[in-house]
Amino acid sequence: MAFIYENNEQIIVEIKKLMLENKVSQKQIAEVLNITPQGFTKLLNKKNFGFEDAKKILNAMGYNLIADFQAKDWQLSALFQF
């Protein structure tokens, strides 16, 4: 599943979508992470949720977090000759 990153809330939404698609509960993921279901909810709702948090959750679900960089404007990328 690929999407253009906008903010961390979007990543949380995508994780929740994966949970629904795979019929995985927060309790199940919490057990794999060795935390309480309340701890998992706190993890998802923390202000500074980041890629490490997403990676930990996705890993518990059997997924990898893959980041890719794509030029927005081909003219800008043409300025940089690699």
ChimeraX attribute file (.defattr): number of C-alpha atoms within 10 A of each C-alpha:
attribute: neighborCount
match mode: 1-to-1
recipient: residues
	/A:1	5
	/A:2	8
	/A:3	8
	/A:4	9
	/A:5	11
	/A:6	8
	/A:7	9
	/A:8	15
	/A:9	15
	/A:10	13
	/A:11	18
	/A:12	18
	/A:13	12
	/A:14	15
	/A:15	17
	/A:16	16
	/A:17	12
	/A:18	16
	/A:19	16
	/A:20	11
	/A:21	9
	/A:22	10
	/A:23	10
	/A:24	13
	/A:25	13
	/A:26	16
	/A:27	16
	/A:28	16
	/A:29	20
	/A:30	19
	/A:31	14
	/A:32	13
	/A:33	17
	/A:34	11
	/A:35	13
	/A:36	16
	/A:37	17
	/A:38	12
	/A:39	15
	/A:40	20
	/A:41	13
	/A:42	12
	/A:43	18
	/A:44	21
	/A:45	12
	/A:46	11
	/A:47	10
	/A:48	10
	/A:49	16
	/A:50	16
	/A:51	13
	/A:52	10
	/A:53	15
	/A:54	19
	/A:55	15
	/A:56	15
	/A:57	23
	/A:58	17
	/A:59	15
	/A:60	16
	/A:61	18
	/A:62	8
	/A:63	12
	/A:64	13
	/A:65	12
	/A:66	8
	/A:67	8
	/A:68	7
	/A:69	6
	/A:70	8
	/A:71	9
	/A:72	8
	/A:73	8
	/A:74	9
	/A:75	9
	/A:76	9
	/A:77	12
	/A:78	10
	/A:79	8
	/A:80	7
	/A:81	5
	/A:82	5
